Amino acid sequence: MKDIQIAASLLSADFGRLAEELKALELAGAEIIHLDVMDGHYVPNLSFGFPVIKRVRELTDLPLDVHLMVTNPAMCIEPLSEIGVQWISFHQECDYHAHRLVNFIRNKGIKAGLALNPAVPVHSLVAILAELDFVLLMSVNPGFSGQSFISSILKKCKVLKSHIENAKLDTLIEIDGGVNNENSAALIEAGADILVSASYIFSSADYGAAIRNLRSEGKK
């Protein structure tokens, strides 16, 4: 059974207790901290910007995975690189030259990924798949935490996994949106490598148990 990485999304965290939340996630076994950056344009919500991400970087040594839900992702790369994030994904429809931006990110020593909304087909990124370190499949429409999982993502994940295997690539598949212990097994079976979870983890009285459940459900 492959190792599944759990990325805890801070969107549902208590920001009044940010240091404590991050420490609790480390102790609970999260491998990655997922950060959703929203601009109020690409998605109808605002989240947080560079000052908060910088503070998160100061408070944890876990890898930071930034999902850019913004209309101008190219403007974010230099500041995020200076902060020291390890993963960046963006939506290719938000940049006219996605290939160039992907390689700009990778040349900074950062893992680069493209994010696909539920209505965006997998074939839209086949031409650039070999350049990607990971693909972020959204299993909800982005912009808000706590939404219900869209089950059609399972077929989409299988299709993407098939493309990756046929091309003999190491590209990882990350799933974000409504992920919990009721769907983690199916997602892992469909080919997911990284499960992003926000409300499922943070609504639990025991973060460690929630993270273990995400993994253990996938091993049954």
TIBAFI-844614 format. One record per residue: residue in one letter; x, y, z of N, C-alpha, C in turn; residue number from 1. Coordinates in pm, whole numbers, padded with zeros to 5 digits. Each point is the difference from the previous one (the first is absolute). Layout:
% residues N
+----+--------+---------+--------+---------+----------+--------+--------+---------+--------+-----+
| aa | n_east | n_north |   n_up | ca_east | ca_north |  ca_up | c_east | c_north |   c_up |   i |
+----+--------+---------+--------+---------+----------+--------+--------+---------+--------+-----+
|  A |      X |       Y |      Z |       X |        Y |      Z |      X |       Y |      Z | NUM |
...
+----+--------+---------+--------+---------+----------+--------+--------+---------+--------+-----+
***
This chain:
% residues 220
+----+--------+---------+--------+---------+----------+--------+--------+---------+--------+-----+
| aa | n_east | n_north |   n_up | ca_east | ca_north |  ca_up | c_east | c_north |   c_up |   i |
+----+--------+---------+--------+---------+----------+--------+--------+---------+--------+-----+
|  M |  00085 |  -00119 |  00000 |  -00085 |    00119 |  00000 |  00089 |   00124 |  00000 |   1 |
|  K | -00027 |   00092 | -00094 |   00082 |    00120 | -00010 | -00024 |   00093 |  00120 |   2 |
|  D |  00099 |   00083 |  00027 |  -00013 |    00098 |  00107 | -00084 |   00117 | -00048 |   3 |
|  I | -00099 |   00036 |  00078 |  -00087 |    00113 | -00031 |  00039 |   00118 |  00087 |   4 |
|  Q |  00019 |   00115 | -00062 |   00032 |    00120 |  00075 | -00128 |   00076 |  00032 |   5 |
|  I | -00007 |   00052 |  00122 |  -00114 |    00079 |  00043 |  00043 |   00146 |  00010 |   6 |
|  A | -00072 |   00085 | -00075 |   00025 |    00144 |  00001 | -00114 |   00066 |  00075 |   7 |
|  A |  00030 |   00058 |  00114 |  -00102 |    00068 |  00081 | -00018 |   00141 | -00052 |   8 |
|  S | -00122 |   00033 | -00039 |  -00030 |    00132 | -00054 | -00036 |   00097 |  00112 |   9 |
|  L |  00076 |   00108 |  00010 |  -00020 |    00095 |  00109 | -00127 |   00084 | -00015 |  10 |
|  L | -00071 |  -00016 | -00109 |  -00120 |    00081 | -00022 | -00101 |  -00016 |  00112 |  11 |
|  S |  00001 |  -00117 |  00065 |  -00096 |   -00024 |  00109 |  00063 |   00012 |  00138 |  12 |
|  A |  00124 |   00046 |  00006 |   00070 |    00010 |  00129 | -00050 |   00121 |  00080 |  13 |
|  D |  00031 |  -00001 |  00128 |  -00026 |    00113 |  00088 |  00121 |   00093 | -00009 |  14 |
|  F | -00013 |   00110 | -00075 |   00115 |    00087 | -00022 |  00036 |   00082 |  00124 |  15 |
|  G | -00086 |   00001 |  00097 |   00034 |    00062 |  00127 |  00095 |  -00086 |  00082 |  16 |
|  R |  00016 |  -00125 | -00041 |   00089 |   -00095 |  00068 |  00092 |  -00065 | -00103 |  17 |
|  L |  00053 |   00078 | -00092 |   00072 |   -00054 | -00114 |  00120 |  -00086 |  00041 |  18 |
|  A |  00079 |   00048 |  00094 |   00117 |   -00077 |  00043 | -00041 |  -00134 |  00060 |  19 |
|  E | -00104 |   00002 |  00083 |  -00047 |   -00124 |  00063 | -00058 |  -00096 | -00104 |  20 |
|  E | -00072 |   00054 | -00096 |  -00058 |   -00084 | -00104 |  00109 |  -00070 | -00081 |  21 |
|  L |  00102 |   00074 | -00038 |   00108 |   -00058 | -00079 |  00075 |  -00107 |  00079 |  22 |
|  K |  00025 |   00027 |  00127 |   00069 |   -00099 |  00084 | -00085 |  -00126 |  00013 |  23 |
|  A | -00131 |   00018 |  00016 |  -00089 |   -00116 |  00013 | -00001 |  -00083 | -00128 |  24 |
|  L |  00007 |   00066 | -00116 |   00003 |   -00072 | -00127 |  00129 |  -00080 | -00015 |  25 |
|  E |  00110 |   00059 |  00042 |   00129 |   -00071 | -00004 | -00007 |  -00126 |  00086 |  26 |
|  L | -00049 |   00015 |  00121 |  -00009 |   -00113 |  00093 | -00101 |  -00105 | -00049 |  27 |
|  A | -00100 |   00045 | -00076 |  -00104 |   -00090 | -00050 |  00046 |  -00081 | -00120 |  28 |
|  G |  00112 |   00039 | -00062 |   00053 |   -00078 | -00110 | -00025 |   00055 | -00139 |  29 |
|  A | -00045 |   00125 | -00011 |  -00016 |    00061 | -00132 |  00137 |   00019 | -00063 |  30 |
|  E |  00010 |  -00030 | -00129 |   00129 |    00016 | -00069 |  00015 |   00135 | -00068 |  31 |
|  I | -00112 |   00064 | -00032 |   00000 |    00122 | -00080 | -00102 |   00098 |  00058 |  32 |
|  I |  00030 |   00128 | -00007 |  -00096 |    00104 |  00033 | -00048 |   00063 | -00131 |  33 |
|  H | -00130 |  -00008 | -00023 |  -00061 |    00049 | -00125 | -00058 |   00139 |  00025 |  34 |
|  L |  00033 |   00094 | -00090 |  -00041 |    00139 |  00016 | -00076 |   00047 | -00123 |  35 |
|  D | -00127 |   00032 |  00016 |  -00084 |    00047 | -00109 |  00003 |   00152 | -00005 |  36 |
|  V |  00058 |   00054 | -00106 |   00008 |    00144 | -00018 | -00111 |   00043 | -00097 |  37 |
|  M | -00095 |   00080 |  00049 |  -00116 |    00044 | -00079 |  00001 |   00151 | -00012 |  38 |
|  D | -00038 |   00049 | -00119 |   00011 |    00143 | -00025 | -00134 |   00073 | -00011 |  39 |
|  G | -00113 |  -00073 |  00014 |  -00129 |    00065 | -00012 | -00041 |   00028 | -00143 |  40 |
|  H |  00083 |  -00042 | -00097 |  -00030 |    00018 | -00142 | -00016 |  -00135 | -00069 |  41 |
|  Y |  00106 |  -00080 |  00006 |  -00010 |   -00134 | -00060 | -00102 |  -00085 |  00074 |  42 |
|  V | -00004 |   00016 |  00131 |  -00102 |   -00064 |  00084 | -00067 |   00109 |  00083 |  43 |
|  P | -00127 |  -00020 |  00039 |  -00073 |    00105 |  00071 |  00028 |   00003 |  00149 |  44 |
|  N |  00127 |   00002 |  00034 |   00037 |    00000 |  00142 |  00142 |   00052 |  00013 |  45 |
|  L |  00035 |   00048 |  00118 |   00136 |    00040 |  00033 |  00049 |  -00090 |  00113 |  46 |
|  S |  00128 |  -00036 | -00004 |   00053 |   -00082 |  00109 |  00112 |   00074 |  00071 |  47 |
|  F |  00123 |  -00018 | -00044 |   00114 |    00064 |  00065 |  00109 |   00022 | -00104 |  48 |
|  G |  00096 |   00085 |  00037 |   00106 |    00034 | -00093 |  00138 |  -00032 |  00052 |  49 |
|  F |  00098 |   00068 | -00055 |   00140 |   -00031 |  00029 |  00039 |   00017 |  00146 |  50 |
|  P | -00048 |   00102 |  00072 |   00040 |    00013 |  00140 | -00038 |  -00121 |  00085 |  51 |
|  V | -00120 |  -00054 | -00025 |  -00043 |   -00118 |  00076 |  00085 |  -00121 | -00039 |  52 |
|  I |  00025 |  -00016 | -00130 |   00081 |   -00113 | -00045 |  00142 |   00010 |  00059 |  53 |
|  K |  00053 |   00120 |  00003 |   00133 |    00019 |  00060 |  00000 |  -00042 |  00146 |  54 |
|  R | -00106 |   00036 |  00072 |  -00009 |   -00037 |  00142 | -00012 |  -00151 |  00015 |  55 |
|  V | -00078 |  -00064 | -00087 |  -00011 |   -00146 |  00002 |  00136 |  -00063 | -00022 |  56 |
|  R |  00076 |   00056 | -00096 |   00135 |   -00052 | -00027 |  00088 |   00009 |  00124 |  57 |
|  E | -00016 |   00107 |  00077 |   00080 |    00018 |  00121 | -00040 |  -00097 |  00111 |  58 |
|  L | -00124 |  -00048 | -00005 |  -00054 |   -00080 |  00110 |  00010 |  -00151 | -00022 |  59 |
|  T |  00032 |  -00043 | -00123 |   00008 |   -00144 | -00025 |  00108 |  -00031 | -00103 |  60 |
|  D |  00057 |  -00119 |  00014 |   00098 |   -00049 | -00098 | -00065 |  -00091 | -00103 |  61 |
|  L | -00129 |  -00027 |  00013 |  -00068 |   -00085 | -00098 | -00003 |   00070 | -00136 |  62 |
|  P |  00003 |  -00077 | -00109 |  -00009 |    00060 | -00133 | -00130 |   00079 | -00016 |  63 |
|  L |  00009 |   00115 | -00066 |  -00116 |    00083 | -00026 | -00043 |  -00016 | -00145 |  64 |
|  D | -00127 |  -00031 | -00018 |  -00060 |   -00027 | -00131 | -00102 |   00110 | -00027 |  65 |
|  V |  00032 |   00092 | -00091 |  -00085 |    00116 | -00026 | -00082 |  -00022 | -00126 |  66 |
|  H | -00132 |   00005 |  00015 |  -00094 |   -00010 | -00113 | -00046 |   00141 | -00033 |  67 |
|  L |  00040 |   00051 | -00116 |  -00032 |    00135 | -00042 | -00133 |   00002 | -00074 |  68 |
|  M | -00103 |   00048 |  00068 |  -00130 |    00022 | -00063 | -00012 |   00149 | -00028 |  69 |
|  V |  00084 |   00046 | -00093 |   00012 |    00142 | -00030 |  00008 |   00020 | -00150 |  70 |
|  T | -00034 |   00121 | -00045 |   00002 |    00028 | -00143 |  00139 |   00038 | -00051 |  71 |
|  N |  00093 |   00024 |  00090 |   00135 |    00042 | -00041 |  00106 |  -00083 |  00070 |  72 |
|  P |  00003 |  -00132 | -00021 |   00093 |   -00084 |  00075 |  00147 |   00036 | -00020 |  73 |
|  A |  00036 |   00050 | -00118 |   00141 |    00030 | -00026 |  00055 |   00103 |  00097 |  74 |
|  M | -00086 |   00091 |  00048 |   00046 |    00103 |  00092 |  00029 |  -00053 |  00140 |  75 |
|  C | -00044 |  -00122 |  00026 |   00015 |   -00057 |  00135 |  00126 |  -00084 |  00017 |  76 |
|  I |  00062 |  -00041 | -00108 |   00106 |   -00101 |  00010 |  00124 |   00054 |  00072 |  77 |
|  E |  00045 |   00118 | -00036 |   00121 |    00055 |  00062 | -00017 |   00018 |  00151 |  78 |
|  P | -00110 |   00062 |  00046 |  -00018 |    00013 |  00146 | -00008 |  -00134 |  00071 |  79 |
|  L | -00068 |  -00098 | -00061 |  -00011 |   -00131 |  00063 |  00134 |  -00071 |  00004 |  80 |
|  S |  00080 |   00019 | -00105 |   00134 |   -00058 | -00002 |  00086 |   00060 |  00112 |  81 |
|  E | -00012 |   00130 |  00020 |   00078 |    00067 |  00105 | -00043 |  -00047 |  00139 |  82 |
|  I | -00128 |  -00031 |  00015 |  -00050 |   -00051 |  00128 |  00054 |  -00140 |  00028 |  83 |
|  G |  00014 |  -00080 | -00106 |   00053 |   -00134 |  00015 | -00103 |  -00111 | -00005 |  84 |
|  V | -00101 |   00015 | -00087 |  -00098 |   -00107 | -00016 |  00060 |  -00109 | -00089 |  85 |
|  Q | -00054 |  -00121 |  00011 |   00055 |   -00113 | -00076 | -00087 |  -00045 | -00118 |  86 |
|  W | -00129 |   00031 |  00004 |  -00092 |   -00042 | -00105 | -00086 |   00120 | -00041 |  87 |
|  I | -00023 |   00015 | -00131 |  -00092 |    00103 | -00049 | -00083 |  -00058 | -00114 |  88 |
|  S | -00131 |   00018 |  00007 |  -00087 |   -00036 | -00112 | -00085 |   00121 | -00038 |  89 |
|  F | -00036 |   00007 | -00128 |  -00086 |    00107 | -00049 | -00091 |  -00057 | -00108 |  90 |
|  H | -00100 |   00078 | -00040 |  -00094 |   -00042 | -00103 |  00049 |   00053 | -00134 |  91 |
|  Q |  00021 |  -00090 | -00097 |   00067 |    00042 | -00123 | -00082 |   00100 | -00080 |  92 |
|  E | -00133 |   00005 |  00022 |  -00079 |    00099 | -00071 |  00026 |   00142 |  00051 |  93 |
|  C |  00073 |   00011 |  00111 |   00032 |    00131 |  00056 |  00133 |   00055 | -00049 |  94 |
|  D |  00068 |  -00073 | -00085 |   00126 |    00049 | -00055 |  00008 |  -00041 | -00147 |  95 |
|  Y |  00025 |   00096 | -00087 |   00004 |   -00029 | -00144 |  00115 |  -00092 | -00037 |  96 |
|  H |  00103 |  -00002 |  00082 |   00120 |   -00079 | -00030 |  00029 |  -00093 |  00117 |  97 |
|  A | -00088 |  -00097 |  00021 |   00010 |   -00090 |  00114 |  00130 |  -00079 | -00003 |  98 |
|  H |  00043 |  -00043 | -00117 |   00123 |   -00078 | -00011 |  00119 |   00081 |  00053 |  99 |
|  R |  00007 |   00125 | -00040 |   00109 |    00087 |  00046 | -00005 |   00021 |  00150 | 100 |
|  L | -00120 |   00018 |  00054 |  -00012 |    00023 |  00144 |  00035 |  -00125 |  00080 | 101 |
|  V | -00041 |  -00116 | -00049 |   00036 |   -00126 |  00065 |  00152 |  -00014 |  00009 | 102 |
|  N |  00068 |   00028 | -00108 |   00145 |   -00015 |  00001 |  00068 |   00109 |  00082 | 103 |
|  F | -00061 |   00118 |  00007 |   00053 |    00105 |  00086 | -00006 |  -00044 |  00146 | 104 |
|  I | -00111 |  -00062 |  00038 |  -00015 |   -00051 |  00137 |  00104 |  -00108 |  00028 | 105 |
|  R |  00013 |  -00094 | -00093 |   00095 |   -00111 |  00022 |  00144 |   00050 |  00006 | 106 |
|  N |  00031 |   00102 | -00078 |   00136 |    00056 |  00003 |  00031 |   00069 |  00131 | 107 |
|  K | -00102 |   00029 |  00079 |   00019 |    00055 |  00134 |  00023 |  -00111 |  00103 | 108 |
|  G | -00002 |  -00125 | -00047 |   00017 |   -00112 |  00092 | -00128 |  -00038 |  00072 | 109 |
|  I | -00114 |   00042 | -00056 |  -00131 |   -00025 |  00059 | -00076 |  -00100 | -00087 | 110 |
|  K | -00071 |  -00093 |  00062 |  -00083 |   -00093 | -00074 | -00116 |   00076 | -00064 | 111 |
|  A | -00023 |  -00025 | -00129 |  -00102 |    00074 | -00074 | -00116 |  -00092 | -00038 | 112 |
|  G | -00121 |   00051 |  00017 |  -00118 |   -00078 | -00037 | -00106 |   00087 | -00064 | 113 |
|  L | -00090 |  -00065 | -00073 |  -00117 |    00068 | -00054 | -00123 |  -00052 |  00073 | 114 |
|  A | -00093 |   00090 |  00026 |  -00124 |   -00036 |  00068 | -00114 |  -00005 | -00100 | 115 |
|  L | -00083 |  -00104 |  00010 |  -00114 |   -00016 | -00090 | -00129 |   00009 |  00080 | 116 |
|  N | -00087 |   00092 | -00037 |  -00134 |    00007 |  00059 | -00083 |  -00118 | -00048 | 117 |
|  P | -00110 |  -00030 |  00069 |  -00081 |   -00117 | -00036 | -00043 |  -00005 | -00147 | 118 |
|  A | -00026 |   00115 | -00061 |  -00049 |    00002 | -00138 |  00111 |   00000 | -00105 | 119 |
|  V |  00126 |   00009 |  00044 |   00112 |    00005 | -00094 |  00050 |  -00142 | -00027 | 120 |
|  P |  00002 |  -00044 | -00127 |   00038 |   -00138 | -00030 |  00150 |  -00024 |  00013 | 121 |
|  V |  00035 |  -00124 |  00024 |   00140 |   -00039 |  00016 |  00080 |   00026 | -00127 | 122 |
|  H | -00062 |  -00018 | -00116 |   00076 |    00013 | -00125 |  00053 |   00142 | -00021 | 123 |
|  S | -00050 |   00097 |  00078 |   00046 |    00137 | -00014 |  00145 |   00018 |  00043 | 124 |
|  L |  00054 |  -00097 |  00076 |   00139 |    00013 |  00044 |  00092 |  -00110 | -00049 | 125 |
|  V | -00050 |  -00086 | -00088 |   00082 |   -00111 | -00047 |  00128 |   00049 | -00066 | 126 |
|  A | -00007 |   00110 | -00074 |   00117 |    00051 | -00072 |  00110 |   00048 |  00094 | 127 |
|  I | -00036 |   00034 |  00123 |   00098 |    00052 |  00094 |  00024 |  -00096 |  00117 | 128 |
|  L | -00062 |  -00114 | -00001 |   00005 |   -00092 |  00114 |  00142 |  -00038 |  00037 | 129 |
|  A |  00086 |  -00020 | -00097 |   00139 |   -00041 |  00028 |  00079 |   00107 |  00073 | 130 |
|  E | -00047 |   00125 | -00004 |   00069 |    00111 |  00066 | -00046 |   00019 |  00145 | 131 |
|  L | -00105 |  -00072 |  00040 |  -00061 |    00025 |  00130 |  00051 |  -00096 |  00107 | 132 |
|  D |  00022 |   00052 |  00119 |   00033 |   -00085 |  00114 | -00126 |  -00062 |  00060 | 133 |
|  F | -00112 |   00072 | -00013 |  -00126 |   -00051 |  00052 | -00116 |   00069 | -00070 | 134 |
|  V | -00117 |  -00064 |  00011 |  -00125 |    00058 | -00048 | -00096 |   00005 |  00118 | 135 |
|  L | -00062 |   00115 |  00020 |  -00097 |    00017 |  00107 | -00140 |  -00010 | -00060 | 136 |
|  L | -00070 |  -00108 |  00031 |  -00137 |   -00017 | -00046 | -00095 |   00053 |  00106 | 137 |
|  M | -00080 |   00099 | -00036 |  -00098 |    00054 |  00092 | -00125 |  -00089 | -00001 | 138 |
|  S | -00038 |  -00045 |  00118 |  -00120 |   -00084 |  00011 | -00117 |   00078 |  00059 | 139 |
|  V |  00016 |   00133 |  00003 |  -00110 |    00095 |  00023 |  00031 |   00119 | -00090 | 140 |
|  N | -00098 |   00087 | -00018 |   00028 |    00125 | -00070 |  00070 |   00092 |  00098 | 141 |
|  P |  00116 |   00054 | -00037 |   00086 |    00067 |  00097 | -00058 |   00130 |  00053 | 142 |
|  G |  00043 |   00035 |  00121 |  -00036 |    00128 |  00057 | -00045 |  -00005 |  00144 | 143 |
|  F | -00050 |  -00117 |  00045 |  -00051 |   -00010 |  00136 |  00033 |  -00137 |  00058 | 144 |
|  S |  00030 |  -00003 |  00128 |   00023 |   -00126 |  00069 | -00133 |  -00060 |  00044 | 145 |
|  G | -00002 |  -00132 |  00019 |  -00117 |   -00068 |  00054 | -00101 |  -00044 | -00104 | 146 |
|  Q |  00034 |   00005 | -00129 |  -00093 |   -00042 | -00104 | -00005 |  -00152 | -00012 | 147 |
|  S | -00105 |  -00049 | -00064 |  -00017 |   -00144 | -00019 |  00084 |  -00050 | -00117 | 148 |
|  F |  00055 |  -00118 |  00016 |   00083 |   -00067 | -00099 | -00079 |  -00029 | -00127 | 149 |
|  I |  00060 |   00029 | -00116 |  -00060 |   -00029 | -00130 |  00053 |  -00136 | -00045 | 150 |
|  S | -00086 |  -00099 | -00002 |   00045 |   -00138 | -00021 |  00056 |  -00027 | -00140 | 151 |
|  S | -00035 |   00081 | -00098 |   00052 |   -00023 | -00136 |  00151 |   00018 | -00008 | 152 |
|  I |  00059 |   00058 |  00106 |   00145 |    00016 |  00002 |  00071 |  -00135 | -00002 | 153 |
|  L | -00066 |  -00105 |  00047 |   00063 |   -00132 |  00004 |  00034 |  -00047 | -00141 | 154 |
|  K | -00093 |   00014 | -00092 |   00027 |   -00038 | -00139 |  00108 |   00088 | -00060 | 155 |
|  K | -00005 |   00128 |  00031 |   00100 |    00095 | -00050 |  00139 |  -00036 |  00051 | 156 |
|  C |  00009 |  -00040 |  00126 |   00127 |   -00040 |  00058 |  00055 |  -00123 | -00069 | 157 |
|  K | -00086 |  -00096 | -00029 |   00043 |   -00121 | -00070 |  00052 |   00031 | -00140 | 158 |
|  V | -00067 |   00090 | -00069 |   00043 |    00040 | -00134 |  00137 |   00066 |  00006 | 159 |
|  L |  00018 |   00090 |  00096 |   00129 |    00067 |  00016 |  00109 |  -00099 |  00035 | 160 |
|  K | -00029 |  -00093 |  00090 |   00099 |   -00100 |  00039 |  00041 |  -00084 | -00120 | 161 |
|  S | -00095 |  -00031 | -00086 |   00030 |   -00077 | -00120 |  00097 |   00076 | -00092 | 162 |
|  H | -00024 |   00129 | -00017 |   00091 |    00082 | -00082 |  00140 |   00001 |  00059 | 163 |
|  I |  00008 |   00014 |  00132 |   00130 |    00004 |  00067 |  00075 |  -00131 | -00017 | 164 |
|  E | -00069 |  -00110 |  00021 |   00064 |   -00131 | -00010 |  00039 |  -00031 | -00145 | 165 |
|  N | -00086 |   00033 | -00094 |   00031 |   -00028 | -00141 |  00121 |   00078 | -00048 | 166 |
|  A |  00020 |   00119 |  00055 |   00114 |    00082 | -00037 |  00122 |  -00028 |  00087 | 167 |
|  K | -00017 |  -00094 |  00097 |   00110 |   -00037 |  00091 |  00055 |   00122 |  00074 | 168 |
|  L | -00091 |   00078 |  00056 |   00037 |    00121 |  00074 | -00010 |  -00023 |  00150 | 169 |
|  D |  00060 |   00089 |  00076 |  -00006 |   -00006 |  00147 | -00094 |   00106 |  00056 | 170 |
|  T | -00079 |   00062 | -00084 |  -00091 |    00106 |  00041 | -00096 |  -00050 |  00107 | 171 |
|  L | -00011 |   00076 |  00108 |  -00089 |   -00037 |  00110 | -00139 |   00059 | -00021 | 172 |
|  I | -00100 |  -00067 |  00057 |  -00139 |    00047 | -00005 | -00042 |   00042 |  00139 | 173 |
|  E | -00042 |   00124 |  00011 |  -00047 |    00057 |  00126 | -00150 |   00028 | -00013 | 174 |
|  I | -00076 |  -00034 |  00102 |  -00145 |    00020 | -00001 | -00038 |   00097 |  00111 | 175 |
|  D | -00084 |   00099 | -00035 |  -00039 |    00102 |  00097 | -00149 |   00029 | -00012 | 176 |
|  G | -00072 |  -00017 |  00112 |  -00141 |    00037 |  00004 | -00090 |  -00110 |  00052 | 177 |
|  G | -00050 |   00017 |  00121 |  -00092 |   -00098 |  00056 |  00062 |  -00134 |  00032 | 178 |
|  V |  00132 |  -00005 |  00014 |   00067 |   -00127 |  00027 | -00021 |  -00038 |  00147 | 179 |
|  N | -00042 |  -00124 |  00023 |  -00019 |   -00051 |  00135 |  00020 |  -00151 |  00002 | 180 |
|  N | -00024 |  -00062 |  00115 |   00023 |   -00145 |  00011 | -00102 |  -00082 | -00078 | 181 |
|  E | -00106 |   00062 | -00048 |  -00100 |   -00074 | -00077 |  00036 |  -00013 | -00147 | 182 |
|  N |  00089 |   00087 | -00049 |   00038 |   -00008 | -00141 |  00149 |  -00019 | -00023 | 183 |
|  S |  00080 |   00000 |  00108 |   00145 |   -00010 | -00018 |  00041 |  -00132 | -00065 | 184 |
|  A | -00065 |  -00109 |  00036 |   00035 |   -00131 | -00058 | -00021 |   00000 | -00150 | 185 |
|  A | -00114 |   00054 | -00044 |  -00029 |    00003 | -00143 |  00096 |   00092 | -00075 | 186 |
|  L |  00039 |   00110 |  00063 |   00094 |    00092 | -00063 |  00137 |  -00064 | -00016 | 187 |
|  I |  00045 |  -00068 |  00103 |   00130 |   -00066 | -00007 | -00002 |  -00111 | -00104 | 188 |
|  E | -00108 |  -00075 | -00005 |  -00013 |   -00105 | -00100 | -00002 |   00059 | -00141 | 189 |
|  A | -00054 |   00119 | -00015 |  -00007 |    00065 | -00131 |  00134 |   00058 | -00043 | 190 |
|  G |  00096 |   00008 |  00094 |   00133 |    00045 | -00038 |  00053 |   00120 |  00074 | 191 |
|  A | -00072 |   00050 |  00098 |   00045 |    00119 |  00074 |  00125 |  -00030 |  00082 | 192 |
|  D |  00089 |   00097 |  00005 |   00123 |   -00011 |  00079 | -00002 |   00091 |  00123 | 193 |
|  I | -00072 |   00112 | -00012 |  -00006 |    00099 |  00107 | -00146 |   00037 |  00023 | 194 |
|  L | -00044 |  -00007 |  00124 |  -00137 |    00037 |  00036 |  00005 |   00129 |  00081 | 195 |
|  V | -00068 |   00102 | -00050 |  -00012 |    00126 |  00072 | -00128 |  -00003 |  00082 | 196 |
|  S |  00011 |   00036 |  00124 |  -00117 |    00000 |  00087 |  00000 |   00125 |  00087 | 197 |
|  A | -00114 |   00065 |  00007 |  -00015 |    00120 |  00081 | -00100 |  -00024 |  00112 | 198 |
|  S | -00128 |   00008 | -00032 |  -00103 |   -00008 |  00104 | -00003 |  -00136 |  00068 | 199 |
|  Y |  00032 |  -00108 | -00073 |  -00002 |   -00132 |  00063 |  00101 |  -00008 |  00114 | 200 |
|  I |  00120 |   00053 | -00024 |   00102 |   -00002 |  00105 | -00034 |   00098 |  00112 | 201 |
|  F | -00029 |   00124 | -00036 |  -00014 |    00104 |  00101 | -00131 |  -00008 |  00079 | 202 |
|  S | -00097 |  -00073 | -00054 |  -00124 |   -00019 |  00077 |  00010 |  -00119 |  00095 | 203 |
|  S |  00111 |  -00073 | -00008 |   00021 |   -00115 |  00086 |  00060 |   00043 |  00134 | 204 |
|  A | -00041 |  -00067 |  00105 |   00058 |    00027 |  00132 |  00142 |  -00055 |  00011 | 205 |
|  D |  00036 |  -00090 | -00093 |   00131 |   -00064 |  00001 |  00054 |   00003 | -00142 | 206 |
|  Y |  00090 |   00097 | -00027 |   00055 |    00013 | -00136 |  00074 |  -00127 | -00042 | 207 |
|  G |  00072 |  -00060 |  00093 |   00076 |   -00121 | -00031 | -00091 |  -00114 | -00044 | 208 |
|  A | -00112 |  -00017 |  00070 |  -00095 |   -00105 | -00036 | -00059 |   00026 | -00138 | 209 |
|  A | -00031 |   00126 | -00029 |  -00056 |    00034 | -00131 |  00098 |  -00031 | -00112 | 210 |
|  I |  00126 |   00035 |  00021 |   00102 |   -00026 | -00102 |  00024 |  -00150 | -00015 | 211 |
|  R |  00003 |  -00072 |  00111 |   00015 |   -00145 | -00008 | -00119 |  -00063 | -00073 | 212 |
|  N | -00120 |   00053 |  00023 |  -00118 |   -00053 | -00068 |  00009 |   00019 | -00151 | 213 |
|  L |  00050 |   00114 | -00043 |   00015 |    00023 | -00144 |  00092 |  -00104 | -00063 | 214 |
|  R |  00106 |  -00033 |  00072 |   00095 |   -00100 | -00052 | -00056 |  -00142 |  00014 | 215 |
|  S | -00052 |  -00033 |  00118 |  -00041 |   -00138 |  00028 | -00120 |  -00041 | -00084 | 216 |
|  E | -00091 |   00095 | -00027 |  -00113 |   -00034 | -00086 |  00049 |  -00039 | -00138 | 217 |
|  G |  00109 |   00062 | -00040 |   00054 |   -00032 | -00133 |  00076 |  -00130 | -00005 | 218 |
|  K |  00027 |  -00062 |  00115 |   00076 |   -00124 |  00003 | -00086 |  -00122 |  00023 | 219 |
|  K | -00130 |   00018 |  00007 |  -00088 |   -00114 |  00024 | -00015 |  -00083 | -00125 | 220 |
+----+--------+---------+--------+---------+----------+--------+--------+---------+--------+-----+
***
